[in-house]
Amino acid sequence: MLELIDVTKQYPGQPVPALESIRLKVKPGEFVALLGPSGAGKSTFIRCINGLVAPTAGQVIWNGHDVTAAGKETIGRIRREMGMIFQHFHLIGRLDGLTNVIIGCFHSLSLWRAVTGWFPKEVRQEAVQALKRVGLLEVMHRRADGLSGGQQQRVAIARVLMQKPRLLLGDEPVASLDPVASREIMDLLREIHEQEQMTTILNLHDVETAKTYATRIIGIRQGRIVFDGLPQELGSKEVERIYKQPL
Ligand SMILES: Nc1ncnc2c1ncn2[C@@H]1O[C@H](COP(=O)(O)OP(=O)(O)OP(=O)(O)O)[C@@H](O)[C@H]1O
């Protein structure tokens, strides 16, 4: 269970807060899409959850642990339970697909193994399975920077699977992809969500994609929640409230 209690983020030098008193609960197994205009605070929202951004006020509670007050050790453990995928994939371009996937369980590997590139057989096998699961075994030995955007996002998803997270966060995971690749990635994320019952929170820019895949939609505007409901409850009036109408 994830709970945000009056989370506020004020970046230094900004006239208004990026997030203002966000209060909500996300139940295990939900598939949440965050919608909102550019600058609404969606990325900040996602990053406050895993502690990449520290809220100015309020608390983020993950399965009873206060992320906002967690020490180094606890935050490390919490982050391992939260996988994250990004718009620009965040792979290491000069490394091959398999090594990028193996990096997902970096925390359980000793530093010298990671540095020397020598990985235990069982870790390699697990990474091969993760690549197989995302339908991309053939890129195992290909450099990540030679792959298409859709392939790179699949490798990033396989890397997250190695981490065995309980929560998947996505910051615009399909924003850089063409419509076909975007649909394939969303189908894959839905499949993983269904098979693993993995709580999923994605920041998306497309209303139709959100309505097709999410079980719950949260609309953010100027750092505040202006819609929180089921996909079928999001009609044109609600979309207008999120994107157009003045607050
Ligand atoms: N590191 C930062 N320092 C200062 N201001 C920031 C920082 N990151 C974000 N902001 C500001 O906070 C507000 C919310 O930004 P955020 O990136 O969370 O919005 P967003 O909804 O994800 O936007 P987009 O869809 O354009 O990525 C914006 O006004 C942005 O300029």
The ligand as a MOL file (V3000), in Angstrom:
LIG
                    3D

  0  0  0     0  0            999 V3000
M  V30 BEGIN CTAB
M  V30 COUNTS 31 33 0 0 0
M  V30 BEGIN ATOM
M  V30 1 N 14.7010 20.4200 -10.5670 0
M  V30 2 C 13.8240 21.4310 -10.6720 0
M  V30 3 N 14.1410 22.6710 -10.2720 0
M  V30 4 C 13.2670 23.7000 -10.3650 0
M  V30 5 N 12.0180 23.5560 -10.8570 0
M  V30 6 C 11.6430 22.3390 -11.2770 0
M  V30 7 C 12.5240 21.2000 -11.2210 0
M  V30 8 N 11.8760 20.1310 -11.7070 0
M  V30 9 C 10.6440 20.5580 -12.0670 0
M  V30 10 N 10.5030 21.8770 -11.8150 0
M  V30 11 C 9.3010 22.6950 -12.0360 0
M  V30 12 O 8.2210 22.0890 -11.3350 0
M  V30 13 C 7.0290 22.1210 -12.1080 0
M  V30 14 C 6.5200 20.7030 -12.3040 0
M  V30 15 O 7.4610 20.0060 -13.1280 0
M  V30 16 P 7.2990 18.4540 -13.5160 0
M  V30 17 O 8.4570 18.1050 -14.3640 0
M  V30 18 O 7.0340 17.6860 -12.2920 0
M  V30 19 O 5.9630 18.5220 -14.3900 0
M  V30 20 P 5.4020 17.4960 -15.4810 0
M  V30 21 O 3.9300 17.4920 -15.3040 0
M  V30 22 O 6.0940 16.1960 -15.3590 0
M  V30 23 O 5.7860 18.2230 -16.8260 0
M  V30 24 P 6.1840 17.5940 -18.2730 0
M  V30 25 O 4.9890 16.8120 -18.7390 0
M  V30 26 O 6.4560 18.7960 -19.1030 0
M  V30 27 O 7.4010 16.7450 -18.0390 0
M  V30 28 C 7.3720 22.8420 -13.3800 0
M  V30 29 O 7.0400 24.2060 -13.2420 0
M  V30 30 C 8.8690 22.6870 -13.4970 0
M  V30 31 O 9.4540 23.7620 -14.1850 0
M  V30 END ATOM
M  V30 BEGIN BOND
M  V30 1 1 1 2
M  V30 2 1 2 3
M  V30 3 2 2 7
M  V30 4 2 3 4
M  V30 5 1 4 5
M  V30 6 2 5 6
M  V30 7 1 6 7
M  V30 8 1 6 10
M  V30 9 1 7 8
M  V30 10 2 8 9
M  V30 11 1 9 10
M  V30 12 1 10 11
M  V30 13 1 11 12
M  V30 14 1 11 30
M  V30 15 1 12 13
M  V30 16 1 13 14
M  V30 17 1 13 28
M  V30 18 1 14 15
M  V30 19 1 15 16
M  V30 20 2 16 17
M  V30 21 1 16 18
M  V30 22 1 16 19
M  V30 23 1 19 20
M  V30 24 2 20 21
M  V30 25 1 20 22
M  V30 26 1 20 23
M  V30 27 1 23 24
M  V30 28 2 24 25
M  V30 29 1 24 26
M  V30 30 1 24 27
M  V30 31 1 28 29
M  V30 32 1 28 30
M  V30 33 1 30 31
M  V30 END BOND
M  V30 END CTAB
M  END
